[in-house]
Amino acid sequence: MSVQITTAFVEQYKSNVFHLAQQKGSRLRDAVRTETITGKSHFFERIGAVAAAKRTSRHADTPRMDTPHSRRKVTMDDYDWADLIDQEDKVRMLISPTSEYAQAGAFAMGRSMDDAIIEAATGNAFGGVAGGTTIALPAGQKVAHGSAGLTLEKLITAKEILDANDVDPDEPRYMIATSKQMSNLLNIEKVTSSDYASIKALVQGQIDTYLGFNFIRTERLGLDGNGNRQVLAFCKSAIGLAVGSDIATKISERADKNYATQVFLSMTIGATRVEDEKMVEVACQE
């Protein structure tokens, strides 16, 4: 049961419920490739590049090209969230809190989704026919910290790595960073100057796009083994999000809990890094 709901009693506090500062839902879901699946595991199929054969004579045999085919496995995980609201609590409140609790649960689910995406981006992927081969992000897809935060040079290096891998220039690219790295960039004149970038960085103190990257701020990025922040630069198809069951909400009475109202949310998702060549990890000192 929610033992802190008494803080909303009208005898002590005002008559509306508000949410404390928090990330409200997922910020990364729209930045990755999403597929709806059935089952406890799923494979993202991958087709590699092949070269055409030059015909050297008339009536030559038809060449056979062995197109490289590989796959990445994602295992689905179930997520649950629930809280109870006693009948006495609802009597003491001027409003019904069930919708606010459902919203709080949805926020929590969205953050868990982002955590799964970030873990897939920086952790091991699993390949092979049965998904039993562990695949770490190659060293060539990482930018060293260089005893600095997020710099213009690191942005250019990340862009160069993606370009050198011949990723589709029309595919959306994203840079995921924390507030600290965003502050690093706002202190760089070329990033904030209207001669080089969007005027939005000057007027609103925000960086939305630069060097072809769409910037998304999140405070949920982890640290590498050396204590550096793992900033992510990637294309939309670099990470696959498999959705077995999207966020579902149920609000019902619990007879076994003196008919308290239970707010329950659940989802089933999994994420994996689909293409290493489209993912760059940028280490940043803080």
PyMOL commands that set and color helices and strands:
alter all, ss='L'
color gray80, all
select helices_A, chain A and resi 5-8+29-31+87-92+98-122+139-141+152-164+179-186+189-192+200-203+236-238+255-257+276-278
alter helices_A, ss='H'
color red, helices_A
select strands_A, chain A and resi 33-36+41-47+69-75+77-85+125-127+133-135+142-143+173-177+209-210+213-217+229-235+239-254+260-273+279-284
alter strands_A, ss='S'
color yellow, strands_A
deselect
rebuild
show_as cartoon
